[in-house]
C-alpha cells in the first residue's frame, strides 16, 4: 500500500460508519420512509364477573390440596387445620391480588378475570385462560377451590382448597363459578 492510500482509508471508514449509522436510524426504502409497525395490541382482559370482587379474596386462609374429588371434604377440614400458619391474600399495588403462585418463591400480583370460555380465573394480567391461571371451581366467601389450568402443574399441586381463617371476616354471598 502506498502513502497516498493511507489517508483515504480512515476517511472511507468514517463515511461508511456514518452511512450505516444513518441507515440504522431510519426505515427509508426505495418507496420513501415508513414508520415502525406498532407493537401488537395486548388482548383485552375481561373484568371479573359482577358477583366477584377482588376484596372478597383478601384475608388469611388455611390451605390444602387434593388430587381425587372423593378427598375434597377431608381436604377442607385439613385446610381449616392450617390456620395456625395461614396463606395471606392481599391487595396488590396495581389493584390485583397478591398471593402465592406455582413455582415462584414469593407471592405475586395476579388478577381476577373472566375467561373467553365464561369461567373465572386468577392469574397474570393476560387474557384467560392462560397456562399460568388457576380456574376458580367454587367460591362462597368462606371456601375457595381452584385448580391450575396447566395439566402438568395441576398434576403436581392438585386442586387447591382455601378456607378463610378467623372470625366471619369478609364473607361474601354464596357464589359459584362454573
LINTATA-V444687 format. One record per residue. N is the residue number from 1. RES is the residue in one small letter. OMEGA is omega in whole degrees, 0 to 359 (* if undefined). NEAR is the number of other C-alpha atoms within 12 Angstrom. Layout:
N	RES	OMEGA	NEAR
N	RES	OMEGA	NEAR
//
This chain:
1	x	181	8
2	x	187	8
3	x	182	8
4	x	180	8
5	x	183	11
6	x	181	12
7	x	182	13
8	x	184	14
9	x	178	15
10	x	180	12
11	x	179	13
12	x	179	14
13	x	179	14
14	x	179	14
15	x	178	14
16	x	179	14
17	x	179	14
18	x	179	14
19	x	179	14
20	x	178	13
21	x	177	13
22	x	179	13
23	x	181	14
24	x	183	12
25	x	181	14
26	x	175	15
27	x	181	16
28	x	180	14
29	x	183	11
30	x	183	7
31	x	178	7
32	x	185	9
33	x	176	12
34	x	182	13
35	x	177	12
36	x	176	11
37	x	180	8
38	x	177	8
39	x	180	7
40	x	181	8
41	x	177	10
42	x	178	10
43	x	181	14
44	x	179	15
45	x	180	25
46	x	178	24
47	x	178	26
48	x	178	28
49	x	184	22
50	x	180	14
51	x	177	22
52	x	180	29
53	x	180	29
54	x	181	32
55	x	177	24
56	x	185	30
57	x	184	39
58	x	178	31
59	x	179	32
60	x	186	32
61	x	167	38
62	x	183	32
63	x	175	36
64	x	181	34
65	x	176	33
66	x	177	28
67	x	180	22
68	x	181	16
69	x	180	17
70	x	180	11
71	x	186	18
72	x	182	24
73	x	179	19
74	x	181	18
75	x	176	29
76	x	177	31
77	x	179	23
78	x	179	23
79	x	176	32
80	x	181	29
81	x	180	22
82	x	180	24
83	x	174	24
84	x	176	17
85	x	190	16
86	x	169	23
87	x	179	30
88	x	173	26
89	x	181	32
90	x	175	26
91	x	179	24
92	x	180	20
93	x	179	12
94	x	179	15
95	x	179	17
96	x	178	28
97	x	175	31
98	x	183	30
99	x	177	33
100	x	175	26
101	x	184	28
102	x	171	28
103	x	177	14
104	x	186	11
105	x	182	9
106	x	175	13
107	x	182	20
108	x	174	27
109	x	180	25
110	x	183	32
111	x	169	43
112	x	187	42
113	x	176	38
114	x	182	34
115	x	177	33
116	x	179	19
117	x	179	16
118	x	179	19
119	x	181	29
120	x	184	41
121	x	168	44
122	x	181	47
123	x	182	39
124	x	184	28
125	x	173	29
126	x	182	26
127	x	183	30
128	x	0	32
129	x	178	31
130	x	182	28
131	x	180	23
132	x	182	29
133	x	166	33
134	x	176	41
135	x	175	37
136	x	181	37
137	x	177	25
138	x	178	27
139	x	179	31
140	x	181	25
141	x	179	30
142	x	180	34
143	x	179	38
144	x	179	44
145	x	182	41
146	x	173	36
147	x	180	37
148	x	178	33
149	x	181	29
150	x	183	21
151	x	180	18
152	x	179	15
153	x	178	21
154	x	178	25
155	x	179	18
156	x	187	17
157	x	181	25
158	x	177	28
159	x	184	34
160	x	175	41
161	x	176	40
162	x	178	44
163	x	182	42
164	x	180	38
165	x	174	33
166	x	182	20
167	x	185	13
168	x	177	13
169	x	179	18
170	x	183	22
171	x	179	25
172	x	176	23
173	x	183	15
174	x	181	16
175	x	174	24
176	x	178	23
177	x	177	27
178	x	*	18
//
